[in-house]
Amino acid sequence: SSLIRLQSDTDRLLHTIEKAPDSAETLISEIDSTFSALQYLGGDLKKSLDISSSSDIDRELKDMASPVETIRDSLDRAKRSYEENETIRDRIEKILNKVKTFTNRKRQELH
């Protein structure tokens, strides 16, 4: 049940990052804090359960750590791509502004 919810949350986060890469920083922070909360909760549960349940919790948290890290890496990459694209957009905008200035100047020279 928890894993299904985590998978659903992951799908939602991945969908969100595709739609809005500029919010990657927020998503990375959300993932980190959610996983930290899960680890903390796991620690609390271990104190109140028997040894075998405790090792199950450890195993589940360990199994979840890798996918969480994969998601975090994907979000980091998406954020970097977005930043690179933003730099390119800025360059394009500067070039277009120069072209606009040039054409305005030429138009004035012709009149």
Backbone bond lengths (Angstrom), bond angles and torsions (degrees), N, CA, C in turn:
res aa  C-N    CA-C-N  psi(-1)  N-CA   C-N-CA  omega(-1)  CA-C   N-CA-C  phi
1 S - - - 1.451 - - 1.536 110.66 -
2 S 1.346 116.59 -48.91 1.469 120.42 178.61 1.523 110.54 -65.14
3 L 1.350 115.85 -39.83 1.465 119.41 -179.71 1.527 111.09 -66.82
4 I 1.339 116.22 -37.13 1.468 120.12 178.20 1.527 109.33 -64.63
5 R 1.344 115.82 -41.93 1.460 119.87 178.22 1.532 110.56 -64.22
6 L 1.339 116.10 -42.04 1.467 120.23 178.54 1.528 110.40 -62.32
7 Q 1.350 115.95 -42.32 1.466 119.87 178.74 1.529 110.27 -63.00
8 S 1.324 116.21 -42.21 1.461 120.92 178.01 1.528 110.77 -62.73
9 D 1.344 116.14 -43.92 1.469 120.63 177.16 1.523 110.64 -61.64
10 T 1.336 115.64 -40.61 1.465 120.82 179.15 1.524 110.53 -62.20
11 D 1.333 116.12 -46.85 1.466 120.35 178.18 1.527 110.65 -58.78
12 R 1.329 115.59 -42.42 1.466 120.46 179.34 1.530 110.35 -62.78
13 L 1.331 116.24 -44.35 1.464 120.40 -180.00 1.526 111.37 -63.67
14 L 1.338 116.25 -43.16 1.466 119.49 179.66 1.528 110.89 -64.57
15 H 1.332 116.16 -39.52 1.467 120.50 177.30 1.531 109.67 -63.13
16 T 1.326 115.58 -42.95 1.466 120.58 179.66 1.518 111.17 -62.99
17 I 1.335 116.46 -42.06 1.468 118.95 -177.59 1.524 110.93 -67.82
18 E 1.331 117.28 -31.79 1.464 119.60 175.91 1.525 110.22 -67.44
19 K 1.324 115.84 -36.41 1.463 120.83 -178.27 1.526 112.10 -77.74
20 A 1.340 116.22 -37.12 1.466 119.50 -173.68 1.519 111.31 -142.01
21 P 1.327 117.33 77.79 1.467 119.76 -176.62 1.519 114.16 -62.17
22 D 1.332 117.20 -20.81 1.458 119.02 -179.39 1.522 112.77 -67.74
23 S 1.326 116.86 -15.70 1.461 118.75 178.85 1.528 111.73 -94.20
24 A 1.328 116.94 14.95 1.470 121.01 -177.71 1.523 112.08 -57.63
25 E 1.318 116.67 -40.80 1.467 120.23 -178.63 1.529 110.68 -58.20
26 T 1.330 116.23 -44.09 1.460 121.46 178.73 1.522 110.53 -63.70
27 L 1.332 116.51 -42.91 1.461 120.37 -179.13 1.526 111.44 -65.23
28 I 1.329 116.58 -41.03 1.464 120.49 178.55 1.524 109.35 -60.76
29 S 1.308 115.71 -44.53 1.462 121.00 179.11 1.527 110.70 -62.24
30 E 1.350 116.40 -42.19 1.471 121.31 177.96 1.526 111.04 -60.13
31 I 1.329 115.91 -46.32 1.464 120.38 -179.07 1.524 110.38 -62.77
32 D 1.328 116.38 -45.80 1.465 120.07 179.80 1.522 111.39 -59.46
33 S 1.329 116.58 -46.70 1.464 118.81 -177.22 1.524 111.58 -69.89
34 T 1.344 116.91 -36.07 1.466 119.80 177.88 1.522 110.76 -64.41
35 F 1.334 116.74 -44.58 1.461 119.40 -179.46 1.526 111.00 -67.89
36 S 1.328 117.17 -37.96 1.468 120.27 176.12 1.523 110.31 -61.32
37 A 1.336 115.94 -41.59 1.467 120.09 178.20 1.526 110.59 -63.07
38 L 1.340 116.73 -40.34 1.470 120.31 177.43 1.530 111.12 -61.97
39 Q 1.336 116.32 -42.00 1.462 119.70 179.14 1.528 110.87 -64.80
40 Y 1.319 116.43 -41.12 1.466 121.30 178.92 1.525 110.09 -63.84
41 L 1.342 115.63 -44.97 1.460 121.06 177.96 1.525 110.36 -61.64
42 G 1.330 116.23 -41.45 1.467 120.55 177.21 1.514 111.22 -59.37
43 G 1.329 117.02 -42.09 1.464 121.55 178.10 1.514 111.43 -62.14
44 D 1.335 116.85 -42.84 1.470 120.77 178.19 1.521 111.19 -64.48
45 L 1.339 115.98 -42.77 1.468 119.91 179.92 1.529 111.18 -62.94
46 K 1.336 116.09 -39.71 1.469 120.27 -178.81 1.528 111.18 -59.92
47 K 1.327 116.90 -36.40 1.466 120.76 -179.14 1.521 111.66 -65.28
48 S 1.340 116.39 -30.98 1.463 119.47 -174.82 1.529 113.75 -99.45
49 L 1.338 117.28 -0.30 1.466 119.90 -177.94 1.522 111.16 -114.72
50 D 1.316 114.84 169.05 1.468 118.68 177.63 1.529 110.53 -75.56
51 I 1.328 116.04 172.83 1.467 122.45 -173.39 1.532 112.54 -59.16
52 S 1.331 118.15 -43.88 1.470 119.85 -176.05 1.531 111.26 -66.25
53 S 1.331 117.27 -40.98 1.468 120.30 177.23 1.518 110.25 -64.99
54 S 1.321 115.18 -37.01 1.458 121.10 179.43 1.527 111.05 -60.35
55 S 1.331 117.21 -43.56 1.468 119.14 179.82 1.529 110.91 -70.64
56 D 1.343 117.62 -29.19 1.471 120.79 174.27 1.526 110.61 -62.64
57 I 1.320 115.53 -42.66 1.464 120.20 179.37 1.523 109.84 -63.68
58 D 1.341 116.16 -44.96 1.468 119.91 177.87 1.525 110.92 -57.04
59 R 1.335 115.43 -44.39 1.460 120.68 -178.27 1.539 110.51 -64.70
60 E 1.343 116.61 -43.90 1.473 120.37 179.34 1.528 110.93 -61.54
61 L 1.331 116.35 -44.93 1.469 119.86 179.67 1.527 110.82 -63.68
62 K 1.336 115.57 -39.97 1.465 119.75 178.91 1.533 110.21 -65.30
63 D 1.347 116.05 -41.61 1.466 120.55 178.45 1.530 111.75 -63.74
64 M 1.333 115.99 -33.97 1.461 119.95 -178.87 1.525 112.00 -78.59
65 A 1.319 117.63 -25.30 1.469 121.04 -175.22 1.528 111.96 -59.39
66 S 1.325 116.64 -42.13 1.460 120.20 -177.68 1.537 112.43 -65.41
67 P 1.348 119.03 -49.71 1.465 118.38 177.19 1.532 112.81 -61.48
68 V 1.334 116.55 -37.41 1.465 119.52 178.61 1.527 109.70 -62.37
69 E 1.334 116.86 -42.34 1.467 120.96 178.96 1.532 110.64 -64.72
70 T 1.342 116.44 -38.98 1.468 120.88 177.73 1.525 110.74 -61.50
71 I 1.328 115.88 -45.04 1.464 120.50 178.86 1.521 109.87 -62.35
72 R 1.326 115.71 -44.34 1.468 120.81 -179.57 1.537 110.29 -60.50
73 D 1.336 116.61 -43.29 1.468 120.72 177.87 1.530 111.09 -61.65
74 S 1.340 115.92 -42.17 1.468 120.15 178.92 1.524 110.84 -61.81
75 L 1.329 115.91 -42.12 1.459 119.80 179.21 1.527 111.03 -66.38
76 D 1.331 116.36 -39.15 1.471 120.09 176.59 1.530 110.41 -60.29
77 R 1.348 115.96 -44.39 1.466 120.20 179.09 1.529 111.03 -63.35
78 A 1.326 115.64 -42.36 1.469 119.90 179.57 1.526 110.35 -62.36
79 K 1.315 115.74 -40.17 1.470 120.11 179.23 1.529 110.54 -64.11
80 R 1.334 116.14 -44.33 1.475 119.69 178.61 1.529 110.69 -62.25
81 S 1.336 116.65 -42.97 1.469 120.74 178.60 1.519 110.44 -60.55
82 Y 1.322 115.36 -44.12 1.461 119.36 179.77 1.525 110.36 -60.69
83 E 1.345 116.37 -44.39 1.468 120.25 -179.74 1.529 110.87 -63.36
84 E 1.344 116.65 -40.10 1.467 120.23 177.39 1.528 110.25 -64.40
85 N 1.331 116.31 -42.99 1.466 120.17 178.88 1.522 111.15 -63.67
86 E 1.326 115.52 -37.37 1.461 119.31 179.15 1.532 110.30 -64.75
87 T 1.323 117.01 -39.57 1.466 121.33 176.76 1.523 110.31 -61.61
88 I 1.330 115.91 -44.06 1.471 120.50 178.72 1.529 110.23 -63.11
89 R 1.342 116.50 -43.58 1.471 119.79 177.94 1.530 111.15 -60.08
90 D 1.338 115.84 -40.46 1.472 119.71 177.89 1.525 110.82 -61.12
91 R 1.340 116.38 -44.04 1.473 120.14 178.82 1.524 111.10 -61.86
92 I 1.330 115.23 -44.92 1.472 119.66 179.56 1.525 109.92 -60.72
93 E 1.336 115.57 -42.87 1.466 119.71 179.83 1.533 111.08 -62.12
94 K 1.334 117.07 -41.59 1.476 120.68 178.12 1.525 110.77 -62.54
95 I 1.333 116.08 -44.43 1.471 120.30 179.43 1.529 110.10 -61.89
96 L 1.332 116.31 -44.98 1.468 119.87 179.93 1.526 111.24 -62.96
97 N 1.330 116.17 -37.86 1.470 119.35 177.31 1.524 111.24 -65.46
98 K 1.337 116.92 -38.68 1.472 120.49 176.84 1.525 110.37 -64.05
99 V 1.329 116.02 -43.21 1.468 120.39 178.42 1.528 109.61 -61.34
100 K 1.326 116.07 -43.74 1.461 121.11 179.77 1.533 110.53 -61.25
101 T 1.322 116.50 -45.78 1.467 121.27 178.18 1.526 110.56 -60.86
102 F 1.318 116.19 -45.50 1.466 121.56 179.90 1.527 110.87 -60.56
103 T 1.324 116.95 -47.61 1.471 119.72 -177.97 1.524 110.96 -66.37
104 N 1.332 116.81 -37.35 1.475 119.61 176.91 1.524 110.76 -62.96
105 R 1.329 115.96 -43.93 1.470 120.75 179.76 1.534 110.20 -62.76
106 K 1.330 116.63 -45.15 1.471 120.77 -179.87 1.531 110.61 -63.63
107 R 1.318 116.78 -38.48 1.462 120.85 179.66 1.530 109.94 -63.93
108 Q 1.343 116.17 -40.98 1.469 120.24 178.50 1.528 111.11 -66.36
109 E 1.338 116.46 -37.81 1.470 120.29 179.30 1.527 111.27 -64.13
110 L 1.304 117.12 -32.31 1.465 121.28 -178.24 1.523 112.33 -75.87
111 H 1.316 117.20 -21.40 1.471 119.25 -178.62 1.484 113.09 -92.40
